[in-house]
């Protein structure tokens, strides 16, 4: 990635978070297949009185029978230049592969070795399993056997039980992680046109990158003090992940505020610190920059486009100095203009 620059071994200056671009290609192929199986009038029009049950029936059929699993390499998502993230991934693998549902002595010893070892961690064969689930207006969740509202397309964490916790059954936990180091589900409404789907999924893929790296980083932090690792002895692995996921999704401020400290969102901060950020800054900035670039009459005048983005009301809400915003916007513009 020629737009990725390293600073002091693990700092980044990157316009767009990395993601597996082949997933976008697979998704676009899936759209053609799925849309051909649905009556055109259902795609073009919202359900009228008396049609909701019919729409729900079609939507449920899509989700149950037209979903597709895509396996991607973890190397497409993780930042291998971060020792903390790499060690967190190795610990995560040891936890999900453990045969005992509690953290035992042998597992603690294995984790201690990972923390002390400075050798490169083998990651090339590790897979990210992504289940893409199409729906029509109404999103059916087979795990709950009901329709639900989907805020955004991305459901990065494992299926939750009715009480909002991670799997309570260790066998289900093991089955969920079977053959992959990170599984997730991504929903998409088939009414979106291809261009909208492509841009939206780029956004969601960047969130997936944030989620995976943050998970590994949070796992690392739990075991970063080797002398205290004995406190985890006999702790339930499921309880451990409930705590990790709770931390993961309580990080950050509201979308209108985003952040209070510019050093936490700067493009050149420590990578591990960046992965602790409120998640919407880079993705939100990217989406708005792409929109202004596409609508610009003069796509060569990147400076004018950047100034227009800065003036956008949604960007004004972000509590980051304009100088930093401008720097990040220009990096995004240089990248998207080079690739179009």
NUDREN-500684 format. One record per residue (C-alpha): residue number from 1; x, y, z. Coordinates in steps of 0.001 Angstrom, whole numbers. Layout:
N
ATOM|k|X|Y|Z
ATOM|NUM|X|Y|Z
...
! end
This chain:
340
ATOM|k|X|Y|Z
ATOM|1|0|0|0
ATOM|2|1898|2998|-1212
ATOM|3|-280|5401|773
ATOM|4|610|3645|4031
ATOM|5|3612|5142|5748
ATOM|6|5222|3905|8924
ATOM|7|6405|6110|11761
ATOM|8|8588|4688|14548
ATOM|9|7670|1148|13542
ATOM|10|3946|1228|14321
ATOM|11|2399|4552|13539
ATOM|12|257|5114|10483
ATOM|13|-531|7895|8090
ATOM|14|-3304|6305|6057
ATOM|15|-6173|7884|4165
ATOM|16|-8525|4902|4207
ATOM|17|-8402|1991|6635
ATOM|18|-7363|-1236|4942
ATOM|19|-9950|-3861|3996
ATOM|20|-10333|-6819|1656
ATOM|21|-11458|-5341|-1675
ATOM|22|-12325|-8783|-3085
ATOM|23|-15270|-8910|-677
ATOM|24|-16802|-5924|-2437
ATOM|25|-16509|-7767|-5773
ATOM|26|-18218|-10848|-4312
ATOM|27|-20993|-8704|-2922
ATOM|28|-21691|-6993|-6239
ATOM|29|-21999|-10407|-7907
ATOM|30|-24420|-11507|-5181
ATOM|31|-26630|-8449|-5747
ATOM|32|-27223|-9423|-9379
ATOM|33|-28218|-12952|-8388
ATOM|34|-30503|-11898|-5549
ATOM|35|-32260|-9072|-7371
ATOM|36|-33076|-11387|-10293
ATOM|37|-34998|-13632|-7868
ATOM|38|-37218|-10840|-6518
ATOM|39|-40156|-9236|-8366
ATOM|40|-39020|-5893|-9773
ATOM|41|-41965|-4011|-8256
ATOM|42|-40877|-5112|-4773
ATOM|43|-37441|-3628|-5342
ATOM|44|-38789|-365|-6761
ATOM|45|-41646|329|-4339
ATOM|46|-42165|358|-592
ATOM|47|-44825|-2049|707
ATOM|48|-48349|-671|652
ATOM|49|-51309|-1590|2880
ATOM|50|-51787|-5324|2942
ATOM|51|-48383|-6068|1352
ATOM|52|-46181|-6154|4457
ATOM|53|-46596|-9898|5056
ATOM|54|-45707|-10612|1424
ATOM|55|-42579|-8453|1652
ATOM|56|-41574|-10116|4923
ATOM|57|-41984|-13568|3385
ATOM|58|-39674|-12669|484
ATOM|59|-37190|-11005|2829
ATOM|60|-37037|-14050|5111
ATOM|61|-36484|-16309|2107
ATOM|62|-33576|-14136|953
ATOM|63|-31888|-14153|4360
ATOM|64|-32269|-17890|4888
ATOM|65|-31447|-19129|1389
ATOM|66|-29418|-16455|-408
ATOM|67|-26846|-15632|2249
ATOM|68|-23239|-16204|1298
ATOM|69|-20154|-16984|3354
ATOM|70|-16895|-15383|2255
ATOM|71|-13582|-16379|3803
ATOM|72|-10894|-13728|3842
ATOM|73|-7357|-13727|5181
ATOM|74|-6826|-11965|8488
ATOM|75|-3812|-10280|6853
ATOM|76|-6269|-8162|4809
ATOM|77|-7520|-6533|8004
ATOM|78|-4953|-6521|10786
ATOM|79|-2006|-4163|11140
ATOM|80|882|-6578|11484
ATOM|81|3279|-3767|12403
ATOM|82|1692|-3558|15865
ATOM|83|3289|-6002|18289
ATOM|84|348|-5562|20681
ATOM|85|-2264|-6423|18073
ATOM|86|-296|-9425|16834
ATOM|87|191|-10811|20346
ATOM|88|-3475|-10133|21105
ATOM|89|-4419|-12175|18042
ATOM|90|-2213|-15068|19177
ATOM|91|-3769|-14977|22675
ATOM|92|-7262|-14798|21151
ATOM|93|-6492|-17904|19088
ATOM|94|-5262|-19736|22194
ATOM|95|-8468|-18815|24049
ATOM|96|-10914|-19862|21319
ATOM|97|-9030|-23130|20705
ATOM|98|-8913|-24093|24373
ATOM|99|-10700|-27377|25122
ATOM|100|-11584|-26332|28674
ATOM|101|-14323|-23718|29091
ATOM|102|-12330|-22112|31883
ATOM|103|-8882|-20554|31707
ATOM|104|-6634|-23262|33139
ATOM|105|-2988|-23344|34215
ATOM|106|-1690|-24624|30876
ATOM|107|-3506|-21806|29031
ATOM|108|-2021|-19176|31348
ATOM|109|1440|-20626|30681
ATOM|110|821|-20548|26924
ATOM|111|-301|-16909|27109
ATOM|112|2742|-15954|29180
ATOM|113|4986|-17457|26502
ATOM|114|3194|-15440|23801
ATOM|115|3663|-12234|25814
ATOM|116|7391|-12851|26307
ATOM|117|8138|-14093|22793
ATOM|118|9451|-11508|20338
ATOM|119|9409|-13840|17335
ATOM|120|7067|-13222|14425
ATOM|121|3595|-14670|14971
ATOM|122|2254|-16912|12220
ATOM|123|-979|-15430|10890
ATOM|124|-986|-16240|7158
ATOM|125|-3464|-19126|7424
ATOM|126|-5901|-17409|9780
ATOM|127|-9336|-16705|8280
ATOM|128|-11998|-14068|8744
ATOM|129|-15420|-15607|8048
ATOM|130|-17964|-13086|6774
ATOM|131|-21594|-14057|6260
ATOM|132|-23347|-11638|3899
ATOM|133|-27105|-11629|4487
ATOM|134|-29492|-9953|2014
ATOM|135|-32919|-8705|3051
ATOM|136|-35823|-6703|1592
ATOM|137|-37098|-3845|3801
ATOM|138|-37626|-6160|6778
ATOM|139|-34607|-7901|8275
ATOM|140|-35195|-11414|9578
ATOM|141|-32929|-12701|12356
ATOM|142|-33004|-16491|12330
ATOM|143|-31288|-16740|15726
ATOM|144|-34196|-14823|17321
ATOM|145|-36823|-16015|14808
ATOM|146|-38197|-12509|14360
ATOM|147|-37886|-9412|12209
ATOM|148|-35903|-6514|13549
ATOM|149|-34661|-3088|12634
ATOM|150|-31064|-2958|11414
ATOM|151|-29193|244|12196
ATOM|152|-26517|117|9547
ATOM|153|-25449|-3051|7817
ATOM|154|-22706|-4320|10052
ATOM|155|-23107|-6769|12923
ATOM|156|-19502|-7455|13914
ATOM|157|-19976|-9350|17161
ATOM|158|-21264|-12910|17522
ATOM|159|-24976|-13599|17839
ATOM|160|-26153|-12546|21272
ATOM|161|-28473|-14354|23622
ATOM|162|-31803|-12844|24663
ATOM|163|-30223|-11229|27730
ATOM|164|-27761|-9332|25529
ATOM|165|-24714|-11357|26488
ATOM|166|-22223|-13415|24540
ATOM|167|-23021|-17123|24084
ATOM|168|-23631|-18689|27503
ATOM|169|-23023|-22165|26112
ATOM|170|-19341|-23024|25582
ATOM|171|-20115|-25453|22752
ATOM|172|-21970|-22723|20829
ATOM|173|-19042|-20398|21453
ATOM|174|-16609|-22970|20040
ATOM|175|-18858|-23723|17062
ATOM|176|-19158|-20034|16257
ATOM|177|-15400|-19636|15995
ATOM|178|-14916|-22934|14171
ATOM|179|-12483|-22639|11254
ATOM|180|-12015|-18885|11685
ATOM|181|-10309|-16456|14012
ATOM|182|-13089|-13888|13600
ATOM|183|-16627|-14462|12254
ATOM|184|-19175|-11738|11575
ATOM|185|-22432|-11010|9801
ATOM|186|-23126|-8188|7368
ATOM|187|-26678|-7375|6281
ATOM|188|-27595|-5445|3160
ATOM|189|-30895|-4282|1717
ATOM|190|-31219|-5353|-1931
ATOM|191|-33082|-2138|-2822
ATOM|192|-29803|-199|-2738
ATOM|193|-28256|463|-6120
ATOM|194|-24827|-979|-6825
ATOM|195|-22979|2289|-6322
ATOM|196|-24613|2840|-2929
ATOM|197|-23912|-734|-1885
ATOM|198|-20269|-461|-2905
ATOM|199|-19652|2756|-956
ATOM|200|-21617|1534|2066
ATOM|201|-19709|-1720|2186
ATOM|202|-16386|79|1994
ATOM|203|-17540|1944|5090
ATOM|204|-18536|-1303|6808
ATOM|205|-15309|-3047|5824
ATOM|206|-13380|-229|7489
ATOM|207|-15470|-723|10629
ATOM|208|-14669|-4428|10438
ATOM|209|-10973|-3540|10349
ATOM|210|-11406|-1348|13416
ATOM|211|-13376|-4035|15225
ATOM|212|-10896|-6855|14591
ATOM|213|-7832|-4825|15540
ATOM|214|-9588|-3410|18615
ATOM|215|-10637|-6878|19768
ATOM|216|-7072|-8179|19543
ATOM|217|-5731|-5069|21237
ATOM|218|-8212|-5385|24105
ATOM|219|-7351|-9079|24563
ATOM|220|-3661|-8129|24688
ATOM|221|-4307|-5481|27334
ATOM|222|-5985|-8018|29593
ATOM|223|-2788|-10080|29752
ATOM|224|-183|-7331|29411
ATOM|225|877|-7616|33056
ATOM|226|2267|-11138|33166
ATOM|227|2729|-11157|36944
ATOM|228|-1019|-10587|37370
ATOM|229|-2239|-13162|34856
ATOM|230|-2862|-15749|37571
ATOM|231|-5975|-13744|38519
ATOM|232|-7624|-15139|35371
ATOM|233|-7079|-18741|36489
ATOM|234|-10389|-20687|36422
ATOM|235|-12234|-17721|34905
ATOM|236|-14845|-18639|32294
ATOM|237|-13646|-17865|28759
ATOM|238|-17175|-16738|27879
ATOM|239|-17206|-14343|30859
ATOM|240|-13817|-13080|29740
ATOM|241|-15168|-12208|26267
ATOM|242|-18281|-10613|27757
ATOM|243|-15942|-8193|29524
ATOM|244|-13817|-7603|26420
ATOM|245|-16847|-6926|24215
ATOM|246|-18346|-4627|26827
ATOM|247|-15177|-2540|26751
ATOM|248|-15111|-2681|22965
ATOM|249|-18533|-1145|22510
ATOM|250|-18423|1378|25347
ATOM|251|-15391|3166|23919
ATOM|252|-15907|6623|22469
ATOM|253|-18331|9517|22587
ATOM|254|-21545|10324|20782
ATOM|255|-21426|10748|17006
ATOM|256|-22072|14484|17279
ATOM|257|-19023|14944|19478
ATOM|258|-16774|12102|18299
ATOM|259|-13688|13067|20306
ATOM|260|-12325|15618|22724
ATOM|261|-8607|15275|22141
ATOM|262|-7095|15713|18718
ATOM|263|-4129|13457|19476
ATOM|264|-6596|10566|19640
ATOM|265|-7725|11038|16064
ATOM|266|-4631|12343|14335
ATOM|267|-3537|10281|11340
ATOM|268|-70|10046|12786
ATOM|269|-814|8833|16312
ATOM|270|256|5487|17695
ATOM|271|-1721|2777|15870
ATOM|272|-2770|1067|19092
ATOM|273|-4104|4340|20471
ATOM|274|-5997|4933|17219
ATOM|275|-7749|1588|17585
ATOM|276|-9134|2812|20927
ATOM|277|-10862|5719|19185
ATOM|278|-14521|6433|18714
ATOM|279|-15073|4499|15524
ATOM|280|-16798|7010|13283
ATOM|281|-14153|9674|12688
ATOM|282|-12229|8243|9727
ATOM|283|-15194|6429|8170
ATOM|284|-17487|9447|8483
ATOM|285|-14855|11777|7056
ATOM|286|-14212|9335|4202
ATOM|287|-17902|9086|3255
ATOM|288|-18381|12843|3110
ATOM|289|-15158|13376|1169
ATOM|290|-16166|10768|-1441
ATOM|291|-19574|12421|-1800
ATOM|292|-18102|15889|-2409
ATOM|293|-15505|14474|-4805
ATOM|294|-18174|12733|-6900
ATOM|295|-20357|15849|-7047
ATOM|296|-17511|18216|-7873
ATOM|297|-17465|19741|-11367
ATOM|298|-13685|20111|-11252
ATOM|299|-12189|16947|-9797
ATOM|300|-8659|18280|-10228
ATOM|301|-9201|21099|-7738
ATOM|302|-8733|18953|-4643
ATOM|303|-8138|21949|-2399
ATOM|304|-11577|23418|-3212
ATOM|305|-13210|20037|-2642
ATOM|306|-11472|19745|735
ATOM|307|-12666|23219|1750
ATOM|308|-16228|22263|787
ATOM|309|-15980|19168|2984
ATOM|310|-14714|21291|5885
ATOM|311|-17776|23543|5562
ATOM|312|-20192|20602|5617
ATOM|313|-22424|20782|8706
ATOM|314|-21774|17144|9656
ATOM|315|-18024|17678|9508
ATOM|316|-18298|20855|11576
ATOM|317|-19787|18754|14376
ATOM|318|-16595|16742|14698
ATOM|319|-14559|18139|17571
ATOM|320|-11232|18107|15742
ATOM|321|-9243|21196|14659
ATOM|322|-9782|22167|11015
ATOM|323|-6060|21859|10333
ATOM|324|-6191|18165|11270
ATOM|325|-9435|17617|9343
ATOM|326|-7918|19240|6251
ATOM|327|-4846|17011|6487
ATOM|328|-6960|13862|6701
ATOM|329|-9349|14984|3939
ATOM|330|-6475|15700|1563
ATOM|331|-5027|12225|2159
ATOM|332|-8403|10702|1319
ATOM|333|-8730|12853|-1816
ATOM|334|-5255|11926|-3034
ATOM|335|-6084|8258|-2640
ATOM|336|-9531|8217|-4257
ATOM|337|-8419|10481|-7123
ATOM|338|-5488|8134|-7844
ATOM|339|-7823|5148|-8056
ATOM|340|-10578|6551|-10285
! end
